[in-house]
Amino acid sequence: MAKSKRKRFKPDLYNVATIFCVVLIIISVIIIIKPNKKVTPYGVEIVQESKYKNKEITEDDAKEIAIKQFKILGENTTADQLEIIKLKRNNELCYHIASHKNNLEIKINGGEITKINAASVDE
């Protein structure tokens, strides 16, 4: 009997490694490009500013973040219309920023929004 001259498919190690690397690169690009959105339980998207990560923000930076967040909430305000108070909550310094309809708290270290529509705060 004649032996069959069919070659079995044996993937070359180089080809497997190449395909693995291409898949890994595609997954990495998707993770990097995908926006990291935070949403409240009520479905409100929270503004996240990565340029302030691990830095202390000023009052002007906090107002800029607050204006962006208020626009998402449907309120058009300017920096002049905002009231800002510096306070300490859970051993962290925060800015409490209030407009006519909304208010929020932003951590001074990192610029992360921690509360939206919090109760009014007195100095």
HELIX and SHEET records of a PDB file:
HELIX    1   1 LEU A   13  ILE A   33  1                                  21    
HELIX    2   2 SER A   50  TYR A   52  5                                   3    
HELIX    3   3 GLU A   59  ILE A   72  1                                  14    
HELIX    4   4 ALA A   79  GLN A   81  5                                   3    
SHEET    1   A 2 LYS A  38  VAL A  39  0                                        
SHEET    2   A 2 GLU A  45  ILE A  46 -1                                        
SHEET    1   B 4 GLU A  83  ARG A  89  0                                        
SHEET    2   B 4 GLU A  92  ALA A  98 -1                                        
SHEET    3   B 4 ASN A 103  LYS A 107 -1                                        
SHEET    4   B 4 ILE A 113  ILE A 116 -1                                        
END                                                                             
